[in-house]
Amino acid sequence: MAEQLTPETPDESEEQPIKQRKNGLYPGVSDELAANMQSGWADTELHDLQPVPQAEHTARRRAALSARFPGERLVIPAGNLRTRSNDTEYSFRASTEYAYLTGNQTEDGVLVLEPKDDGHEATIYLLPRSNRENGEFWLDGQGELWVGRRNSLTEAEKLYGIPASDVRELPAALAESTGPTRVVRGHDTGIEKALTDKVTAERDEELRVHLSEARLVKDAFEVAQLEQACTSTARGFEDVVRVLDKAEATSERYIEGTFFLRARVEGNDVGYGSICAAGPHATTLHWVRNNGQVRSGDLLLLDAGVETNELYTADVTRTLPINGRYTELQRKIYDAVYEAQEAGIAAVKPGAKFRDFHDAAQRVLTEKLVEWGLVEGPVERVLELGLQRRWTLHGTGHMLGMDVHDCAVARTEAYVAGTLEPGMCLTVEPGLYFQADDMTVPEEYRGIGVRIEDDIFVTEDGNRNLSAALPRRSEDVEQWMAQLKG
């Protein structure tokens, strides 16, 4: 990675606004080189741009937001680059709220809805093209010569259908603004600082909660994105099955890397840290270290999802026999989880309570645990006391969308205690987990973890499994794996 040049912190003793970093190999910039770098560049302005595909949807979303908060200034930042170490940054991922309302994913962007008599006027604040006159584009660490071309403000207006302005002027303007204002917190400290005396935590939280609830029901664009995410995710699972022999020779990281390749080729990234849990690691719900051994005869719990370029993610889990065949006990546990998932999926329909699918799946798993003699019945007693949770551990699903745990800050009455509607998308993911050190179960159970997870879209008359391309029944899983390996 090449050394970057960074802006100097100005002081009274030096006039040069941009200089080389400490320990750089060049002592400075000659006047002749500076003059040379100012000229001889082609005009690269793009003139025939069309709006991004979701522009009509983001416009409708902004209109709904405007109607909810009349007369108030609304500020929604994309966020800033975050340092990974020293002078390297993590890959940037725009805040969900900002991307949902603009379709833009640029760091430092800010959407402002300025109140007017008849609603709001939206402006998207972005960094303009790098300045070539003062050397910013080639001397600054975030100049375009180092990190790539940005859209001009005129180009951004065409792409996103929103008037665009220079974001560097926004903090001062916000600091001087008057009137009621709300900001989505946690993404841009500079913007929040400019609004310190103009906002309250309670009012800002109301804005964040509203934007979370606005995403509960997906529009046609979002559903298509989730379908695309599931299709790519299924291909990623197929990729993994084909290379299980290589994973056995290395570690779980071979599985992680294999799935990641599919995510980067067909989407933006993985939607969350892939869980590539082999053997007893499958009993750890969020095993993302992925540094364990992959052994024939064990199970692989793979929980992974491709995030599309528009930031919608799948969330799918399959528990696979590494050698292609379940043992008798593995099959018994797997089939119990499959039966619970079937009961959960059947409970997903418009008008049902959100938690109905959880209750249905938990009942099946509890019946199995009682039947196997692992917990003393009757079933109603176990459910009432929650005793099954020692082995079922987690809730049976969650909303899905631009975040893997989408709509997470919605009001409880609108989410967990709410009612399912057409257009909602959620996961159904029961599991059974027998920890390696759990002395309350027979030794042969210990270290076995099974989860099956699919992405379920609520339709007008029931539901549709968006991830149905991946087999779920144990015998179908074995046949599918044999075909891929074979």
Protein Blocks (a to p, Z undefined) as FASTA:
>chain_A
ZZddddddddfkbcbfbdcdehiabfbdcfklmmmmmgoiacfbdfkbccdfklmmmmmm
mmmmmmmmghiacdddfbjcddfbhjaccdddddfklmmmnopacehiacdddddfklpa
ddddddddddfknommmmpmkbmklnopaddfklmmmmnopacddfklmmmmmmmpgcjd
dddehkammlmmmmmmmccfklmmmmmmmmmmmmmpccfklmmmmmmmmmmmmmmmmmmm
mmmmmmmmmcmklmmmmmmmmmmmmmmbdfbdcdddehjllmpmblckopaccdehiacd
dddddddfkopacdddddddfkopacfklmmmmmmmmmmmmmmmmmgcghiafklmmmmm
mmmmmmmmmmnopaccdfklmmmnommmmmnopacbdcddjbfbghklgcfklmmmmccd
ehiacdddddddddfklckbcfklgopacdddddddddfklcadfklmpcfbfklmmmmm
mmmmZZ
